[in-house]
């Protein structure tokens, strides 16, 4: 199968529900996307809310996603919101923690650390049994071996233990108080489903990931969270001008003959359309980085610049900040990768106004 780059982009956009017509049901959107990243940075709005608004538009209200979470129709696992029923596809992996043999060095180190601090793990389970939900700060740190890291997690013993206990399927996020996760026993949060066998689950998760992405590489750089690659599922294709092979979702492939109806969309910097920066660069030829960790003087596009999608092209970035106290969406810049025609400028301005209205703000330039 040979695809033009335009075909590949349209497959990616359609799979992510960023074309016309818009979806209408929030839970269906989460199921289709398979995983929505949780990030509470709110320069404009929390990322998960922006992702849902980009698909559903004004019918989505901030808080709707949290309602699904509180109803346990959506759950959080390793920093992503997922359909609750998908936990069955992760149980075998949880039961095999820290992973199938042979273990790599970091897996052995983690397993040794948890084993050395098993009393702390049991203390956490006991306290959650009687007092949950609780934050990491409210749980005991009875570790005898501290967690060592060159990063911010150094000596964050309770938090790291909770992270590993989540991966083991012992605890789960029950709610949030501000930016803090509140933990409970996983048995009280996740649906009571039987584990799908590991090999079958791995294939099904890859299939759902490909359905969400539309087109992806069989192999990609390994990530600690949601993978970017999909293995051998889907239809093998080559894309003009790009090296190597791609895997394509059969459903999206079957719709290539249908007219493509694109939209103008403002995206979260963590949106799955752009989160795999290598794939983004290959398919969309788009130059972009999230610059929130850069010194202000070195930023080209802004602290939390929103990529701008127009049809099947990424065409620019919006540098904006929600000033809730002032009641305004402050637009510092619209960065045009190439000068916008009048119609595109009008469409982008309309989306900025829609974003401000959704947030209950007025636009200030």
QUICORUR-V535000 format. One record per backbone hydrogen bond with DSSP energy under -1.0 kcal/mol. CO is the residue of the C=O (numbers start at 1). NH is the residue of the N-H. E is the energy in kcal/mol with one decimal. If there is no record, write none. Layout:
co:CO nh:NH e:E
co:CO nh:NH e:E
This chain:
co:1 nh:238 e:-2.3
co:3 nh:240 e:-2.6
co:4 nh:8 e:-2.2
co:5 nh:9 e:-2.5
co:6 nh:10 e:-2.6
co:7 nh:11 e:-2.2
co:8 nh:12 e:-2.1
co:9 nh:13 e:-2.7
co:10 nh:14 e:-2.5
co:11 nh:15 e:-2.4
co:12 nh:16 e:-1.3
co:13 nh:18 e:-2.2
co:14 nh:17 e:-1.7
co:25 nh:29 e:-1.7
co:26 nh:30 e:-2.3
co:27 nh:31 e:-2.5
co:28 nh:32 e:-2.4
co:29 nh:33 e:-2.8
co:30 nh:34 e:-1.8
co:33 nh:35 e:-1.1
co:36 nh:81 e:-3.1
co:39 nh:47 e:-1.5
co:43 nh:322 e:-3.5
co:46 nh:50 e:-2.0
co:47 nh:51 e:-2.7
co:48 nh:52 e:-1.9
co:49 nh:53 e:-2.6
co:50 nh:54 e:-2.6
co:52 nh:56 e:-3.0
co:53 nh:57 e:-2.6
co:57 nh:60 e:-2.2
co:61 nh:64 e:-2.7
co:63 nh:67 e:-2.1
co:64 nh:68 e:-1.8
co:65 nh:69 e:-1.9
co:66 nh:70 e:-2.8
co:67 nh:71 e:-1.9
co:68 nh:73 e:-2.0
co:68 nh:74 e:-1.3
co:69 nh:72 e:-1.3
co:73 nh:84 e:-2.3
co:75 nh:82 e:-3.1
co:77 nh:80 e:-1.3
co:79 nh:38 e:-3.0
co:80 nh:77 e:-2.6
co:81 nh:36 e:-2.2
co:82 nh:75 e:-2.6
co:83 nh:86 e:-1.8
co:84 nh:87 e:-1.7
co:85 nh:88 e:-1.2
co:86 nh:89 e:-1.7
co:87 nh:90 e:-2.0
co:87 nh:91 e:-1.1
co:88 nh:196 e:-2.4
co:90 nh:94 e:-2.2
co:91 nh:95 e:-2.7
co:92 nh:96 e:-1.4
co:94 nh:97 e:-1.4
co:96 nh:99 e:-2.2
co:104 nh:108 e:-2.1
co:105 nh:109 e:-2.4
co:106 nh:110 e:-2.2
co:107 nh:111 e:-2.5
co:108 nh:112 e:-2.4
co:109 nh:113 e:-2.1
co:110 nh:114 e:-2.5
co:111 nh:115 e:-2.3
co:112 nh:116 e:-2.4
co:113 nh:117 e:-1.2
co:115 nh:118 e:-1.4
co:117 nh:121 e:-1.7
co:118 nh:122 e:-2.4
co:119 nh:123 e:-2.2
co:120 nh:124 e:-2.4
co:121 nh:125 e:-2.1
co:122 nh:126 e:-2.3
co:123 nh:127 e:-2.3
co:124 nh:128 e:-2.6
co:125 nh:129 e:-2.0
co:126 nh:130 e:-1.1
co:127 nh:131 e:-2.6
co:128 nh:132 e:-1.6
co:134 nh:183 e:-3.6
co:136 nh:139 e:-1.1
co:147 nh:155 e:-3.1
co:151 nh:154 e:-1.5
co:153 nh:156 e:-2.8
co:155 nh:157 e:-1.8
co:156 nh:160 e:-2.4
co:157 nh:161 e:-2.4
co:158 nh:162 e:-2.5
co:159 nh:163 e:-2.1
co:160 nh:164 e:-2.2
co:161 nh:165 e:-2.6
co:162 nh:166 e:-2.4
co:163 nh:167 e:-1.9
co:164 nh:168 e:-1.4
co:165 nh:170 e:-2.8
co:166 nh:169 e:-1.3
co:170 nh:186 e:-2.1
co:172 nh:184 e:-2.2
co:175 nh:182 e:-3.1
co:177 nh:180 e:-1.8
co:180 nh:177 e:-2.4
co:182 nh:174 e:-3.7
co:182 nh:175 e:-1.3
co:183 nh:134 e:-1.7
co:184 nh:172 e:-2.4
co:185 nh:188 e:-1.8
co:186 nh:189 e:-1.4
co:186 nh:190 e:-2.7
co:191 nh:193 e:-1.9
co:197 nh:201 e:-3.0
co:198 nh:202 e:-2.5
co:199 nh:203 e:-1.7
co:200 nh:204 e:-2.4
co:201 nh:205 e:-2.7
co:202 nh:206 e:-1.8
co:203 nh:207 e:-2.4
co:204 nh:208 e:-2.4
co:205 nh:209 e:-2.3
co:206 nh:210 e:-2.4
co:207 nh:211 e:-2.2
co:208 nh:212 e:-1.8
co:209 nh:213 e:-2.1
co:210 nh:214 e:-3.4
co:213 nh:215 e:-1.2
co:214 nh:249 e:-2.8
co:216 nh:247 e:-3.4
co:217 nh:230 e:-1.7
co:218 nh:231 e:-1.9
co:230 nh:233 e:-1.2
co:235 nh:248 e:-2.3
co:237 nh:246 e:-3.1
co:238 nh:3 e:-2.7
co:239 nh:242 e:-2.2
co:246 nh:237 e:-2.5
co:247 nh:216 e:-2.2
co:248 nh:235 e:-2.7
co:249 nh:253 e:-2.2
co:250 nh:254 e:-2.1
co:253 nh:256 e:-1.4
co:255 nh:258 e:-1.6
co:261 nh:20 e:-3.4
co:263 nh:311 e:-2.6
co:265 nh:309 e:-3.0
co:268 nh:271 e:-1.9
co:271 nh:274 e:-1.6
co:271 nh:275 e:-1.8
co:275 nh:277 e:-1.4
co:276 nh:280 e:-2.6
co:277 nh:281 e:-2.4
co:278 nh:282 e:-2.3
co:279 nh:283 e:-2.8
co:280 nh:284 e:-2.5
co:281 nh:285 e:-1.3
co:291 nh:294 e:-1.7
co:295 nh:298 e:-2.0
co:296 nh:299 e:-1.3
co:306 nh:318 e:-2.5
co:307 nh:267 e:-2.7
co:308 nh:315 e:-2.5
co:309 nh:265 e:-2.8
co:310 nh:313 e:-1.8
co:313 nh:310 e:-3.4
co:315 nh:337 e:-2.4
co:316 nh:308 e:-2.8
co:317 nh:335 e:-3.0
co:318 nh:306 e:-2.7
co:319 nh:332 e:-2.2
co:319 nh:333 e:-1.6
co:321 nh:330 e:-2.9
co:323 nh:327 e:-1.2
co:323 nh:328 e:-1.9
co:327 nh:362 e:-1.7
co:328 nh:323 e:-3.0
co:329 nh:364 e:-2.5
co:330 nh:321 e:-2.2
co:333 nh:319 e:-2.8
co:335 nh:317 e:-2.0
co:341 nh:345 e:-2.6
co:342 nh:346 e:-2.2
co:343 nh:347 e:-2.0
co:344 nh:348 e:-2.7
co:345 nh:349 e:-2.5
co:346 nh:350 e:-2.1
co:347 nh:351 e:-1.9
co:348 nh:352 e:-2.3
co:349 nh:353 e:-2.2
co:350 nh:354 e:-2.3
co:351 nh:355 e:-2.6
co:352 nh:356 e:-2.5
co:353 nh:357 e:-2.6
co:354 nh:358 e:-2.5
co:355 nh:359 e:-1.7
co:356 nh:361 e:-3.3
co:357 nh:360 e:-1.2
co:362 nh:329 e:-3.0
co:364 nh:331 e:-3.2
